[in-house]
C-alpha cells in the first residue's frame, strides 16, 4: 500500500481528464504517466498537487495538503525503506522530535533528514516494559553506582527487585526521551539530525535503478 496519495491537476478549463491520482512512492515512469493523464505535456505547464492521503497516523499531522510533490515522494521512499528494515524506528524518531518541539509539526525537509539520521538512534530489542528496560540497564552496567548498589541490596535481602528496576527504567526512559515501541524495542534518539537532504540536488524518483532529480514549479 502507498505511503501517500497525491492528486495532480492542471488548472483552467481543458475538458475532461485534466487531473490524476499518484500513489507515493512512485517511480519516474509512474510520475510521468500521471502528468500525461493530467494533460501536463512539458515543464512549462503550471500545475498543482495536493496530498490527500497519508497511511500513518503518526506522520499525518506533519504533511501539509500543499506539500512539495518531489519531496513527498522522497519521504515516501525513505519511510518505506525503514519500515521494512527496522519497524518503528522512524515513527519513534518523529514522536521524539515532536516531544522536543512541544507538539509542533515537523517541516517536510526536516522529516526527510530524520530518515538520514537513524544511525543516531540506539535500539534495544525485546524491551517491552520499563521493568525490562531497568533490568537491561542493570545487567549492562548503565546504572549509576548508587542505583546498581540498591538493586544488589534488594536482591541480597531476598526482596523482589522488579519494582525498583521498573522505577529505574521509567526514570531513564523519561530523562532520555526514549520510547517503547509496538514491535518490542526501546529506542533513544540523541537529537542529532544529519543535514543530508539538499533541495534540487537529491534524487526524488527512481528510474530503472537510476535516481532522478527533478525541479518543478507549482501553481495554484
C-alpha positions in Angstrom: 0.0 0.0 0.0 1.2 3.5 -0.7 2.5 5.8 2.0 0.9 8.9 0.5 -1.6 9.7 -2.3 -1.4 13.0 -4.2 -3.7 14.5 -6.8 -2.2 16.3 -9.7 -4.3 18.9 -11.6 -3.9 21.3 -14.4 -5.8 24.5 -13.6 -8.2 26.0 -16.1 -10.9 24.6 -18.4 -9.4 22.0 -20.7 -12.3 19.5 -20.8 -12.2 16.1 -19.1 -9.2 14.2 -17.7 -7.1 17.2 -16.5 -6.2 15.5 -13.2 -4.6 12.3 -12.0 -4.0 10.4 -8.8 -0.5 9.4 -7.9 0.4 6.8 -5.3 3.7 7.5 -3.5 6.4 6.3 -3.5 6.2 6.4 -7.3 8.8 5.6 -10.0 9.8 8.2 -12.6 7.7 6.3 -15.1 4.6 6.4 -12.8 5.1 10.1 -12.2 5.4 10.8 -16.0 2.2 8.7 -16.6 0.3 10.8 -14.0 1.4 14.0 -15.7 0.3 12.7 -19.1 -3.1 11.8 -17.7 -3.5 15.3 -16.3 -2.5 16.7 -19.8 0.7 18.2 -18.5 2.8 17.9 -21.6 6.0 19.7 -20.6 7.9 21.6 -17.9 6.3 24.9 -19.0 2.8 23.8 -17.9 1.9 25.0 -14.4 0.0 22.5 -12.3 -1.0 21.9 -8.7 -0.5 18.9 -6.5 -2.4 18.1 -3.3 -1.7 15.5 -0.7 -5.0 13.7 0.0 -3.9 10.6 1.9 -1.3 9.5 4.5 -1.0 5.9 5.6 0.5 6.5 9.0 -1.5 8.4 11.8 1.8 9.5 13.5 3.0 11.1 10.3 -0.3 12.7 9.1 -0.1 15.9 11.2 3.2 16.9 9.6 2.0 16.5 5.9 0.5 19.7 4.5 -2.0 19.3 1.8 0.1 21.5 -0.5 3.3 19.6 0.3 6.0 19.7 -2.4 5.4 16.6 -4.5 9.0 15.5 -5.2 9.9 16.0 -1.5 6.8 14.0 -0.6 7.9 11.2 -2.9 11.4 11.2 -1.4 9.9 11.0 2.1 7.7 8.1 1.0 10.7 6.2 -0.4 12.7 6.7 2.7 9.8 5.9 5.1 9.0 2.7 3.2 12.7 1.7 3.4 12.9 2.0 7.2 9.5 0.5 7.9 10.7 -2.7 6.1 14.2 -2.7 7.6 13.7 -1.5 11.2 10.0 -1.4 12.1 9.0 1.6 14.3 12.4 3.4 14.2 11.3 6.3 12.0 8.0 6.5 13.9 9.9 6.7 17.2 12.2 9.4 15.8 9.2 11.5 14.7 7.5 11.2 18.0 10.6 12.0 20.0 11.2 15.1 17.8 7.6 16.2 18.3 8.1 15.9 22.0 11.2 18.1 21.9 9.3 20.7 19.8 6.3 20.8 22.1 4.0 19.2 19.6 4.7 21.5 16.6 4.5 19.9 13.1 7.9 19.0 11.6 8.6 20.6 8.2 9.0 18.2 5.3 12.7 18.8 4.6 13.4 18.1 8.3 11.4 14.9 8.2 13.5 13.8 5.2 16.7 14.5 7.1 15.4 12.5 10.0 15.4 9.4 7.7 19.0 10.0 7.1 19.7 10.1 10.8 18.7 6.7 12.0 22.4 6.0 12.9 21.9 8.4 15.7 19.4 6.1 17.4 20.0 3.5 20.0 17.8 0.5 19.5 17.4 -2.3 22.0 15.4 -5.3 21.0 13.0 -7.3 23.3 12.3 -4.5 25.6 8.5 -4.2 26.2 8.3 -2.5 29.6 10.1 -0.2 32.0 10.9 -3.3 34.1 12.7 -5.0 31.3 14.5 -1.7 30.5 15.6 -1.4 34.1 16.9 -5.0 34.0 18.8 -4.3 30.8 20.4 -1.2 32.3 21.4 -3.0 35.4 22.8 -6.1 33.6 24.8 -3.9 31.2 26.2 -1.5 33.8 24.3 1.5 32.6 23.0 2.4 36.1 24.8 4.7 38.5 26.9 3.0 41.2 24.3 4.1 43.7 21.3 2.7 41.8 23.2 -0.5 41.0 24.0 -1.0 44.6 20.4 -0.5 45.6 19.4 -3.3 43.2 22.0 -5.6 44.5 21.0 -4.9 48.1 17.3 -5.6 47.3 18.2 -8.9 45.7 20.6 -9.8 48.6 17.8 -9.3 51.1 15.5 -11.7 49.3 13.1 -9.0 48.3 12.0 -8.7 44.6 13.9 -6.1 42.7 11.3 -5.8 39.9 9.6 -2.7 41.4 12.9 -0.9 41.7 14.0 -1.9 38.2 10.7 -0.6 36.9 11.2 2.7 38.6 14.8 3.0 37.3 13.8 2.0 33.8 11.0 4.6 33.8 13.3 7.3 35.1 15.9 6.6 32.4 13.3 6.5 29.6 11.7 9.8 30.6 15.0 11.6 31.2 16.4 10.4 27.8 13.1 10.9 25.9 13.1 7.3 24.8 10.2 5.3 23.6 8.9 1.7 24.0 7.6 0.6 20.6 4.8 -1.7 19.5 7.3 -4.1 17.9 9.0 -4.6 21.3 12.0 -2.3 21.1 13.3 0.5 23.2 14.6 3.4 21.1 16.5 6.5 22.1 17.3 9.3 19.6 20.1 11.7 20.5 18.5 14.6 18.5 21.4 14.9 16.1 19.9 15.3 12.6 22.2 14.8 9.6 21.7 17.6 7.1 21.9 15.3 4.0 18.9 16.4 2.0 19.6 19.4 -0.3 16.7 20.7 -2.4 17.4 20.2 -6.0 20.4 18.0 -5.5 18.8 14.9 -4.1 17.1 12.0 -6.0 13.4 12.3 -5.8 12.3 9.4 -8.0 13.7 6.0 -9.1 14.1 5.3 -12.8 15.2 1.8 -13.7 17.6 1.7 -10.8 18.9 5.2 -11.6 17.9 8.1 -9.3 16.2 11.1 -10.9 16.5 14.7 -9.6 13.5 16.8 -10.5 13.0 20.6 -10.3 9.4 21.7 -10.9 7.2 24.8 -10.5 3.9 24.5 -8.8 1.0 26.8 -9.4 -2.3 27.3 -7.5 
